Amino acid sequence: MTTPNELRLLPWSGPGDRPCYLSTDDPDGYMSRLADSIEAIQLGTARELLEEASEVLGNQDTSLDEMRCLVTELTRALRDVYRVATSRGHLRAANDLRESAY
């Protein structure tokens, strides 16, 4: 049976913004590859938003509405990146436990 440490936190939420987990021993399976792909997109979006934020912060003509929109997008991206980091931390801990058992 899979323990909670071995579950992969997926990069999307379920109903009610509840976390979704994947239980599999196949890191190359369809759902694992889908999660990897979505994580890559989320990290790329965060990188692009950071670049945009640097430009916007350097522009004295940026309106309050533009700043609010950027902060909203940055908040969403930070939430996604935090989920990716949490997921990868759990995966790493599970792999470390597996390796120390041998």
N, C-alpha and C positions, 0 to 999 in steps of 0.2 A: 504494500500500500504506500502511496505517496504521502510524505509528511508535508506540513505547511511550508517548511523551509525549501522544499523542492518544487513548489508551485511557482510558475512564472507569472508575475504581474503583467498583464497585457496593457498595451499603450492606449486603451480605450476604456470607457466606463460602460457599465450596464444600466438597467433601469434604476432611476432614483440616484444616479451618479455613483452607484456602488462599484467597487473594483471588480474586474474580471480576471480570472486566473486560468492558466493552462497547465494541465497535468500530462506530461509526456516524457518519454525517454528518448525521443527522436528530435534532436535540435535541427534537423534538416527536413522535418515534416512540413506540410502545407501551412498549418497555423503558426508554427515557429517562424517560417520564412515570411509569412504575412506580417507578423508582429515586428520582425526585423526591418522589413520594408517601411512600415508605418513609423517606427522609431526613427529611421533615417530621414524620412520626410519631416518629422517633427523637429529633429535637431537642425536640419537645414533651414527650416522656417525660423527657428530661434536665431540662427546665425544671421539671416537676412534682416530680421527685426532689430538686432543689435546694431547692424550697420546703419539701418534707417534711423534708429534712435540717436546715433552719434551725429548724423547729419541734421536731424530736427533740432537737437539741443544746441547745435552751433548756429542755428538760423534764428535771428532776433524777430523775424516776421511770422513765426509759427503762431497760429491762433490757439486759443484755449481748447476749442473743439478738436483741432488736429492733435493736440497733446493728449486729450482724453481718449481719443481713438487709439493713439499709439500705446498709451498705458493699458488700455483694455486688451489690445493684441499682445503686448508684452506679458501681461498677467496670464493670459491663456497659454502662451508659449512657455512661460516659466513653470506653470502647472504640468505641462506635458514633459518638459525636461526633467522635472523633479520625479515624475512617475517613471521615466526611463532610468534615471539614476537609481531609484529605489529598486526597480526590477533587476537591474544588472547587479546591484549589491547583493540582493537575495540569491540570484543565480550563482554569483561568485562564492558566497558563503556555502551554498549547497554543494558546489563542486569541491570546495576545500574540505568539507566534511567527508565527501565520498572518497577523495584521494587519501585522506588521513586514515580511513578505515582499511586501506590495503597495505 
